[in-house]
Amino acid sequence: MKNAAASSVDLQEAAQLLAAAEQKYAKDYQAALRAEWSESDLRGFGLDTPSRKAGGRPRGKKTARETSATTTGSEQ
């Protein structure tokens, strides 16, 4: 039982490390695309499209407050 518990902890730690590495790879891949490398260029270097998206601020719709503030600001 003790070995199984230790293995479970090891597995959880490895999963966290993998998730962090996938997020870093996605961020670096997006940075390469912003630096004007194409996806075909990156594939030529043996880089696959990341399976996870890079973290960051989500692109959502503007809230009612932001929309009214923008409208009010442009009328003045």
C-alpha positions as CSV (number, residue, x, y, z in Angstrom):
1,M,0.0,0.0,0.0
2,K,2.8,2.4,0.9
3,N,4.4,1.9,-2.6
4,A,1.1,2.5,-4.3
5,A,0.6,5.8,-2.4
6,A,4.1,6.9,-3.3
7,S,3.6,6.0,-6.9
8,S,0.3,8.0,-6.9
9,V,2.2,11.1,-5.7
10,D,4.9,10.6,-8.3
11,L,2.2,10.3,-11.0
12,Q,0.4,13.5,-9.8
13,E,3.7,15.4,-9.8
14,A,4.6,14.2,-13.3
15,A,1.1,15.2,-14.6
16,Q,1.7,18.7,-13.2
17,L,5.1,19.0,-14.8
18,L,3.7,17.8,-18.1
19,A,0.9,20.4,-18.0
20,A,3.4,23.2,-17.2
21,A,5.6,22.1,-20.0
22,E,2.7,21.9,-22.5
23,Q,1.6,25.4,-21.5
24,K,5.2,26.8,-21.9
25,Y,5.5,25.1,-25.3
26,A,2.2,26.5,-26.5
27,K,3.3,30.0,-25.4
28,D,6.7,29.7,-27.1
29,Y,5.0,28.3,-30.3
30,Q,2.6,31.3,-30.4
31,A,5.6,33.7,-29.8
32,A,7.3,32.1,-32.9
33,L,4.2,32.6,-34.9
34,R,4.1,36.3,-33.8
35,A,7.7,36.5,-34.8
36,E,6.5,35.8,-38.4
37,W,7.4,32.1,-38.6
38,S,4.8,30.1,-40.4
39,E,3.3,26.9,-39.1
40,S,4.9,25.1,-42.1
41,D,8.3,26.5,-41.1
42,L,7.9,25.3,-37.6
43,R,6.8,21.8,-38.8
44,G,9.9,21.8,-40.9
45,F,11.9,22.1,-37.7
46,G,10.0,19.1,-36.3
47,L,7.7,21.2,-34.1
48,D,4.1,20.0,-33.9
49,T,1.1,22.3,-33.2
50,P,0.6,22.4,-29.5
51,S,-2.3,20.3,-28.2
52,R,-3.1,22.9,-25.5
53,K,-3.6,26.6,-26.0
54,A,-1.3,29.1,-24.3
55,G,-2.7,30.6,-21.2
56,G,-3.6,34.2,-20.9
57,R,-6.5,36.5,-20.7
58,P,-9.5,35.1,-22.5
59,R,-11.0,37.1,-25.4
60,G,-14.5,37.7,-24.3
61,K,-17.3,40.0,-25.4
62,K,-17.2,43.4,-23.9
63,T,-19.4,43.9,-20.9
64,A,-22.3,46.3,-20.9
65,R,-20.3,48.7,-18.8
66,E,-17.4,48.7,-21.2
67,T,-19.8,49.1,-24.2
68,S,-21.6,52.1,-22.6
69,A,-18.4,53.7,-21.5
70,T,-17.1,53.5,-25.1
71,T,-20.3,54.9,-26.5
72,T,-20.4,57.7,-23.9
73,G,-16.8,58.6,-24.5
74,S,-17.2,58.9,-28.2
75,E,-20.3,61.2,-27.9
76,Q,-18.5,63.9,-25.9
